[in-house]
């Protein structure tokens, strides 16, 4: 029997998450947590309008159904940087705040990733959870979304 991809790496879904975000309309670039530090108060660079920053933000054990198996909820914060932060009154603007935020939410809500061999990368699809507060810095808005997915650990002990 083929083991799920998360059997040896509970973060096996991470590359698929990044690839999914790269394909979202309105997302200009996908950055990881290392790039987030440059957005602090003493930052060296300004955010890119339409960029998203992906941050692994938690591992939460969710069941103790048996001593051999443990499910874990993995959390990811997706932070959308937008220069024009006001809701746009014109419809169908591909890269507006509302459109891009909605496109990200739609792309990830219910996303059930598999690897190239068809193996599951999570035991349950991604679902949206409460996110961090919105932040405004130097004319940019940072709009967080938060998604979780579940994986299972199976002990090596008989």
Buried (B, 14 or more C-beta within 10 A) or exposed (E): EEEBBBBEEBBBBBEBBBEBBEEBEBBEBBBEEEBBEBBEEEEEEBBBBBBBBBBBBBEEEBEEEEEEEBBBBBBBBBBBBBBBBEEEEEEEBEBBBEBBBBBBBEBBEEBBBBBEEEBBBBBBBBBBBEBBEEEEBEEBBBBBBBBBBBBBBEEEEE
